[in-house]
Amino acid sequence: MRNSLILIFLGLFFLSNAVAQESEKTNEKSSPIKFSGFVDFYYLYDFNEPFTNDRAPFAFAYQRHNELNINLGFIKASYDDGKVFANIALQTGTYARDNYAAEPAELRNIAEANVGINLTDKLTFDAGVFPSHIGVESAVNQGCYNLTRSLMADGSPYFETGARLNYNFAPKWNLSALVLNGWQNIYDSNDNKALGSQLTFEPKENITLNYSTFYGNEQPKGSPVLMRFFQDFYIQYTDLLPNFSVTAVFDHMLQENLTGGNDEVYAFSGMFFYQFEKTGIGARVEHYNDPTGVINSTGTPNGFQVTSGSVNFDWNVKENVMWRFEGKSYNSLDAILYTSNPLNPSKNGTLIATSLSIAF
């Protein structure tokens, strides 16, 4: 698999050069093929000094303690001729290792692989592996207010596989309907398909309101069907005050249980960012409540009930290069946070992290 990945990366590199050279020769306005990439290098230190270098079972991004590593690196090829569009992106890093651990080995390096059609100027259809329609955060560091991801982001899909119909049905309004393999799956774990939706409203250029849903069975094949209904709502206000942006997020989930009732999960978060000329300051406060361990199983009396806060400082070295520093703390109702003693977890934790990333 590693050799195949290297060959694909080299192939994309040489194809990129060939396309660029051909474009120059023929004086084309633009090529339908575009290439891009991203590399995010980080170091994180958890003051609980966990007994394993994997700092927490509930984290997928920036997971390794006291280790210099790549969180996410990818190279992407995109095609768009006005009628047909497609994307393929291959990835590596600790994020890819942890978040794709349930996938077969041959699929773990696929960040994106999709193709779509512009059916009209307002209606599109695409299918394949693509970024999740749920949540405001992504795996790409530079697109987020904060260095590390929130508990909410790590507790909901980063990617999904399926088919999507997208309709820009009115000015400022957009609606998507999805059929999916499941909750963050490439390789389906059962015979049931899940449904998703996304409604976005932008009353002004700097305000976005989003409502996303997921409905499906996430139990393995052969197990009793237990339906999950997940809702994500966020409002993002860029430049609420000059250079000051705010995002508020609320998630809610109900999942059927074997007693005939429903287990409930909810989470909320506030994210803030102030942009100076070449620097910025971000902050986040959040709470995640999963008392029965539907998303994060702990085996403790109160389950996963965690509050977290973080502050980060950013330096935009260049337009496409960002150096970030963050301090983060956790407080849990039960002792679930890793320490140096696997038999003595803690209710509290603090970490510091730094990340240097480039987008090209």
ROLUM-410333 format. One record per residue (C-alpha): residue in one letter; x, y, z. Coordinates in pm, whole numbers, padded with zeros to 5 digits, always signed. Each point is the difference from the previous one (the first is absolute). Example, Ala and Ser with C-alpha at 12.3 -4.5 7.8 and 13.67 -1.06 7.14 Angstrom:
2
A+01230-00450+00780
S+00137+00344-00066
***
This chain:
360
M+00000+00000+00000
R+00281+00241+00087
N+00175-00058-00333
S-00327+00050-00187
L-00061+00326+00184
I+00347+00129-00089
L-00056-00086-00365
I-00335+00180-00002
F+00151+00311+00159
L+00282+00000-00255
G-00249-00050-00279
L-00205+00299+00115
F+00316+00212+00023
F+00120-00081-00350
L-00350+00037-00142
S-00024+00344+00160
N+00323+00106-00169
A-00112-00140-00332
V-00335+00182+00018
A+00170+00328+00093
Q+00250-00028-00284
E-00270-00085-00252
S-00211+00292+00118
E+00290+00238-00056
K+00064-00137-00349
T-00359+00035-00118
N-00072+00328+00185
E-00316-00144+00144
K-00201+00227+00228
S+00005-00262+00273
S+00028-00375+00038
P-00298-00198+00137
I+00248-00185+00223
K+00128+00166+00317
F+00242-00131+00260
S+00028+00097+00365
G+00142-00133+00322
F+00033+00049+00372
V+00249-00104+00271
D-00055+00051+00373
F+00296-00081+00229
Y-00055+00007+00378
Y+00131-00062+00349
L-00229-00053+00302
Y+00078-00051+00367
D-00265-00134+00243
F+00091+00086+00361
N-00176-00315+00121
E+00280-00188-00179
P-00226-00281-00129
F+00135-00354+00020
T-00039-00026-00379
N+00102+00256-00260
D-00362+00002-00114
R-00119+00268+00239
A-00377-00071+00000
P-00237-00260-00149
F-00253+00273-00093
A+00243+00214-00206
F+00083-00060-00366
A+00186+00320-00091
Y+00335+00086+00167
Q-00012-00326+00189
R+00366-00074+00076
H+00159+00112+00328
N+00362+00123+00022
E+00073-00085-00362
L+00089+00198-00312
N-00236-00118-00270
I-00225+00084-00296
N-00366+00042+00091
L-00116+00017-00362
G+00174+00016-00334
F-00180-00035-00331
I+00032+00067-00369
K-00314+00063-00203
A-00093+00003-00367
S-00322+00173-00107
Y-00175+00004-00337
D-00271+00245-00110
D-00097+00067-00360
G-00320+00185+00086
K-00221-00306-00043
V+00187-00280+00179
F+00212+00033+00313
A+00209-00249+00198
N+00245-00013+00290
I+00254-00251+00122
A+00217+00063+00306
L+00247-00239+00163
Q+00100+00050+00362
T+00239-00104+00272
G+00062+00098+00364
T-00117-00090+00348
Y-00348+00138-00072
A-00036-00237-00295
R+00137-00290+00205
D-00242+00051+00290
N-00315+00117-00176
Y+00013-00265-00275
A+00105-00290+00225
A-00329-00184-00060
E+00045+00005-00379
P+00178-00273-00198
A+00369+00079-00046
E-00041+00075-00372
L-00253+00280+00075
R+00168+00182+00289
N+00194+00245-00215
I-00307+00125-00187
A-00097+00347+00121
E-00222+00073-00301
A-00106-00193-00310
N-00313+00136-00164
V-00153+00100-00331
G-00294+00230-00071
I-00214+00162-00266
N-00144+00351-00023
L-00355-00096-00101
T-00105+00366-00022
D+00149+00329+00118
K-00169-00062+00339
L-00008-00381+00030
T+00301-00233+00039
F+00044-00370+00065
D+00317-00166+00128
A+00098-00338+00141
G+00300-00157+00169
V+00206+00084+00309
F-00026+00365+00101
P+00028+00223+00311
S-00285-00031+00248
H-00306+00223-00028
I-00011+00015+00382
G+00180+00263+00207
V+00192+00321-00051
E+00350-00143+00064
S+00208-00209-00241
A+00318-00204+00014
V+00190+00284-00173
N+00157+00214+00272
Q+00006+00329-00189
G-00376-00002-00054
C-00079+00001+00375
Y+00011+00261+00277
N+00203-00228+00226
L+00302-00231-00027
T-00155-00316+00148
R-00346-00124-00089
S-00295+00019+00235
L-00155-00296+00181
M-00300+00055-00228
A+00208-00028-00316
D+00172-00318+00119
G-00341-00139+00102
S-00161+00046-00344
P+00102-00092-00357
Y+00295+00165-00172
F-00073-00186-00326
E-00275-00208-00156
T-00071-00219-00301
G-00315+00016-00207
A-00196+00209-00248
R-00111+00360+00037
L-00248+00228-00177
N+00066+00370+00059
Y-00257+00269-00087
N+00056+00375+00021
F-00376+00055+00002
A-00001+00373+00081
P+00245+00285+00046
K+00186-00055+00329
W-00156-00348+00050
N+00150-00342-00072
L-00141-00350+00061
S+00175-00338-00020
A-00145-00351+00023
L+00232-00299+00052
V-00007-00380-00007
L+00300-00135+00194
N+00175-00324+00090
G-00021+00110+00361
W+00155+00208+00275
Q+00349+00075-00133
N+00044-00315-00208
I+00160-00083-00330
Y-00046-00375+00051
D-00357-00059+00116
S-00047-00196+00324
N-00357-00116-00072
D-00262-00023-00278
N-00184+00318+00100
K+00051+00335-00165
A-00015+00326+00194
L-00165+00328-00097
G+00135+00350+00046
S-00106+00356-00064
Q+00151+00348+00017
L-00169+00338-00015
T+00212+00315-00017
F-00115+00361+00011
E+00230+00300-00048
P-00203+00316+00071
K+00319+00205-00042
E+00344-00076-00143
N+00145-00027+00351
I-00280-00203+00165
T-00065-00373-00050
L-00274-00205+00166
N+00020-00377-00052
Y-00222-00294+00097
S+00116-00355-00080
T-00151-00340+00080
F+00094-00367-00011
Y-00239-00296+00032
G+00111-00361-00014
N+00086-00329+00168
E+00358-00026+00122
Q-00005-00352+00143
P+00213-00274-00160
K-00159-00242-00242
G-00195-00270+00186
S-00063+00220+00306
P-00338+00150+00095
V-00083+00317-00194
L+00036+00311+00219
M-00075+00320-00190
R+00202+00316+00060
F-00130+00353-00059
F+00264+00273+00018
Q-00048+00376-00038
D+00267+00268-00036
F-00071+00371+00008
Y+00249+00283-00021
I+00009+00372-00062
Q+00322+00163-00118
Y+00037+00377+00013
T+00317+00128-00166
D+00101+00353+00100
L-00272+00033+00261
L+00224+00284+00112
P+00294+00119-00213
N+00237-00302-00033
F-00196-00197+00263
S-00191-00316-00099
V-00225-00233+00199
T-00144-00347-00059
A-00258-00174+00219
V-00077-00372-00046
F-00259-00234+00149
D-00023-00376-00065
H-00272-00240+00111
M-00038-00374-00055
L-00251-00269+00088
Q+00078-00368-00051
E-00231-00291+00070
N+00113-00247+00265
L-00086-00363+00071
T-00250+00090+00274
G-00230+00175-00247
G+00102+00351+00102
N+00253+00250-00130
D+00347+00098+00113
E+00065+00374-00028
V+00320+00188-00082
Y+00039+00377-00020
A+00286+00245-00030
F+00050+00373-00040
S+00294+00221-00081
G+00095+00365-00040
M+00301+00092-00215
F+00155+00344-00028
F+00274+00151-00214
Y+00164+00344-00025
Q+00214+00070-00304
F+00288+00246+00008
E+00203+00081-00311
K+00220-00312+00009
T-00099-00157+00329
G-00319-00118+00163
I-00141-00115+00333
G-00261-00273+00028
A-00193-00159+00284
R-00257-00274+00049
V-00222-00120+00286
E-00212-00314-00031
H-00187-00273+00181
Y-00071-00355-00118
N-00264-00214+00172
D-00015-00373-00085
P-00104-00168+00329
T-00067-00345-00149
G+00310-00010-00221
V-00169-00019-00341
I+00282+00189-00174
N+00274-00018+00264
S-00027-00311+00214
T+00178+00033+00336
G-00144-00278+00219
T-00040+00250+00284
P-00316+00095+00196
N-00051+00340-00165
G+00138-00083-00341
F+00166+00267-00213
Q-00089+00339+00147
V+00288+00236-00074
T+00050+00376-00005
S+00294+00149-00186
G+00156+00340-00066
S+00289+00113-00219
V+00187+00313-00106
N+00223+00024-00306
F+00238+00252-00157
D+00057-00003-00377
W+00275+00149-00214
N-00061+00023-00373
V+00358-00037-00117
K-00122+00037-00359
E-00344-00004-00158
N+00010-00381-00021
V+00225-00079+00299
M-00132+00003+00358
W+00176-00065+00331
R-00239-00064+00289
F+00040-00041+00377
E-00274-00124+00234
G-00068-00078+00362
K-00297-00224+00082
S-00160-00142+00313
Y-00258-00271+00069
N-00227-00062+00297
S-00194-00328+00017
L-00276-00109+00238
D+00162-00345+00022
A+00372-00086+00003
I+00049-00098-00364
L+00306+00199-00114
Y+00320-00197-00054
T+00289+00043+00244
S+00337-00171+00043
N-00180-00271+00199
P-00261-00188-00210
L-00178-00102+00322
N-00031+00357+00128
P-00163+00230-00259
S-00071+00363+00079
K-00300+00233-00010
N+00216+00290-00121
G+00254+00051-00275
T+00206+00275-00158
L+00202+00004-00319
I+00199+00236-00217
A+00046-00036-00374
T+00164+00170-00294
S-00059-00049-00371
L+00171+00125-00315
S-00204-00046-00318
I+00017+00092-00366
A-00270-00005-00267
F+00101+00000-00366
***
